[in-house]
Amino acid sequence: MTDLKPYEKYLWSTKREDYEKKQVPEDIDCVFCALVEVDERVTKLTVFEDDFLTVQMNIYPYSTGHLMVIPKRHVNSLTDLTDEERNRLFKMVSKVEQLQRTVVEPEGVDIGMNLGEAAGESILHMHVHLVPMSYGGRGFMETALDTKVMKKTLEDMCEDYREQTEILEDYWG
């Protein structure tokens, strides 16, 4: 038995606070809406885009190949979507999983949504994360030094995805 207090069993990620406080110009209410409106002050690494949604590289990835599916309309809940929009969103999520399995060849894919700040959402615009996962994917650098080890640059990974976008086309035909 150990005398550790519950909070002493955690590995703390002090860089998370810096990420959550990342400076966004004051006149930008929503970074994803600014991305959709092609505001040059917002980094945009688009894999696929149509009238309803955009598939973007996460510029703060949890692992190599981390993508997000983002409805273009500003909503923050599944209940804010129409039935058709919700069906379209999840049809694309399944296609993005297929894209990741083709390009990254992960051993698994972590799919998640955080709806609201209390749930961990740092950008209050609904989006779905798809994070390729592999056994042994978290090593010393990630767990002890709070440093991500990526196999490719964001730009190279984005290009690899773009070369396979036929997987995503006609997802809603």
C-alpha positions as CSV (number, residue, x, y, z in Angstrom):
1,M,0.0,0.0,0.0
2,T,1.2,3.5,-0.8
3,D,0.8,6.7,1.2
4,L,0.4,8.8,-2.0
5,K,-2.5,11.2,-2.1
6,P,-4.8,10.7,-5.2
7,Y,-3.5,13.8,-7.0
8,E,0.1,12.6,-6.5
9,K,-0.6,9.6,-8.8
10,Y,-1.0,11.9,-11.8
11,L,1.5,13.1,-14.4
12,W,0.9,16.8,-14.7
13,S,0.9,18.5,-18.1
14,T,1.8,22.1,-17.4
15,K,1.9,23.0,-21.1
16,R,-1.9,22.4,-21.3
17,E,-2.5,25.7,-19.6
18,D,-0.3,27.5,-22.2
19,Y,-2.3,25.9,-25.0
20,E,-5.6,26.9,-23.4
21,K,-4.4,30.5,-23.0
22,K,-3.0,30.6,-26.6
23,Q,-3.4,34.1,-27.9
24,V,-6.1,34.5,-30.5
25,P,-6.8,38.1,-31.7
26,E,-9.6,39.6,-29.6
27,D,-11.8,40.2,-32.6
28,I,-12.0,36.5,-33.3
29,D,-14.9,35.0,-31.4
30,C,-14.4,31.5,-32.8
31,V,-11.1,30.2,-34.3
32,F,-13.0,27.5,-36.3
33,C,-15.4,30.1,-37.8
34,A,-12.4,32.3,-38.6
35,L,-10.8,29.2,-40.3
36,V,-13.9,28.7,-42.4
37,E,-14.0,32.4,-43.3
38,V,-10.3,32.1,-44.4
39,D,-8.9,34.6,-41.9
40,E,-5.2,34.7,-42.6
41,R,-4.4,34.9,-38.9
42,V,-5.6,31.4,-38.3
43,T,-3.5,28.4,-39.3
44,K,-5.4,26.2,-41.8
45,L,-4.2,22.8,-42.9
46,T,-7.2,21.5,-44.9
47,V,-7.4,17.9,-46.0
48,F,-10.9,18.1,-47.4
49,E,-13.7,20.7,-47.5
50,D,-17.2,21.1,-48.9
51,D,-20.2,23.3,-48.3
52,F,-21.1,21.6,-45.0
53,L,-17.8,20.7,-43.3
54,T,-14.1,20.8,-43.3
55,V,-11.5,18.1,-42.4
56,Q,-8.5,19.8,-40.8
57,M,-5.1,18.7,-39.4
58,N,-5.0,19.4,-35.7
59,I,-2.2,21.9,-35.3
60,Y,-1.7,20.6,-31.7
61,P,-1.9,16.9,-32.5
62,Y,-2.1,14.2,-29.9
63,S,-0.4,11.8,-32.3
64,T,0.9,11.8,-35.9
65,G,-2.1,12.2,-38.3
66,H,-4.6,13.7,-35.8
67,L,-7.5,15.0,-37.8
68,M,-10.7,17.0,-36.9
69,V,-14.0,17.0,-38.7
70,I,-15.6,20.4,-38.2
71,P,-19.1,21.5,-39.3
72,K,-18.8,24.9,-40.9
73,R,-21.9,26.2,-39.3
74,H,-21.2,27.4,-35.7
75,V,-22.9,24.9,-33.4
76,N,-21.7,23.5,-30.1
77,S,-23.9,20.4,-29.6
78,L,-25.1,17.4,-31.5
79,T,-28.6,18.6,-30.7
80,D,-28.0,21.8,-32.7
81,L,-27.5,19.8,-35.9
82,T,-30.4,18.7,-38.1
83,D,-30.8,15.0,-38.6
84,E,-29.3,15.3,-42.1
85,E,-26.3,17.3,-40.8
86,R,-25.7,14.8,-38.0
87,N,-25.8,11.9,-40.5
88,R,-23.5,13.8,-42.8
89,L,-21.0,14.5,-40.0
90,F,-20.8,10.9,-38.9
91,K,-20.6,9.6,-42.5
92,M,-17.5,11.8,-42.9
93,V,-16.1,10.6,-39.5
94,S,-16.3,7.0,-40.8
95,K,-14.6,8.1,-44.1
96,V,-11.9,9.9,-42.2
97,E,-11.2,6.8,-40.1
98,Q,-10.9,4.9,-43.4
99,L,-8.4,7.6,-44.6
100,Q,-6.3,7.3,-41.5
101,R,-6.2,3.5,-41.7
102,T,-5.0,3.8,-45.3
103,V,-2.5,6.6,-44.8
104,V,-1.2,6.2,-41.3
105,E,-1.9,2.5,-40.7
106,P,-2.6,2.8,-37.0
107,E,-3.4,-0.1,-34.8
108,G,-6.5,1.8,-33.6
109,V,-8.3,5.2,-33.9
110,D,-9.4,7.2,-30.9
111,I,-12.6,9.1,-31.9
112,G,-13.9,11.8,-29.5
113,M,-15.8,14.9,-28.9
114,N,-15.8,17.3,-26.0
115,L,-19.0,19.3,-25.8
116,G,-18.6,22.3,-23.5
117,E,-15.7,23.7,-21.4
118,A,-16.4,21.4,-18.5
119,A,-15.9,18.4,-20.8
120,G,-12.6,19.7,-22.0
121,E,-13.6,21.6,-25.1
122,S,-11.1,24.5,-25.6
123,I,-12.7,25.8,-28.8
124,L,-16.4,26.2,-28.3
125,H,-17.4,25.0,-31.8
126,M,-18.4,21.4,-32.2
127,H,-15.8,19.2,-33.8
128,V,-14.8,15.5,-33.8
129,H,-11.3,14.4,-33.2
130,L,-9.8,11.3,-34.9
131,V,-6.5,10.3,-33.4
132,P,-4.5,7.4,-34.9
133,M,-3.1,5.2,-32.1
134,S,-0.4,2.5,-32.0
135,Y,0.8,0.2,-29.4
136,G,3.9,1.7,-27.7
137,G,2.9,5.1,-29.1
138,R,3.5,6.8,-25.8
139,G,7.1,6.6,-24.7
140,F,9.4,8.3,-22.3
141,M,9.3,11.6,-24.1
142,E,5.5,11.9,-24.1
143,T,4.9,10.7,-20.5
144,A,7.8,12.1,-18.6
145,L,9.0,15.1,-20.6
146,D,5.6,16.4,-21.9
147,T,7.1,16.4,-25.4
148,K,5.3,14.9,-28.4
149,V,7.3,12.9,-30.9
150,M,5.8,13.1,-34.3
151,K,6.9,10.9,-37.2
152,K,6.2,13.6,-39.8
153,T,5.6,17.3,-40.0
154,L,2.1,18.6,-40.1
155,E,2.6,19.8,-43.7
156,D,4.0,16.4,-44.9
157,M,1.2,14.5,-43.1
158,C,-1.4,16.8,-44.6
159,E,0.0,16.2,-48.1
160,D,-0.1,12.4,-47.5
161,Y,-3.8,12.7,-46.6
162,R,-4.5,15.0,-49.6
163,E,-3.0,12.3,-52.0
164,Q,-5.8,10.0,-50.8
165,T,-8.8,12.3,-50.6
166,E,-10.7,10.2,-53.1
167,I,-11.6,8.2,-50.0
168,L,-13.5,11.2,-48.7
169,E,-15.1,12.4,-51.9
170,D,-18.8,11.5,-52.5
171,Y,-19.3,10.7,-48.8
172,W,-22.7,12.2,-49.1
173,G,-23.9,11.2,-52.5
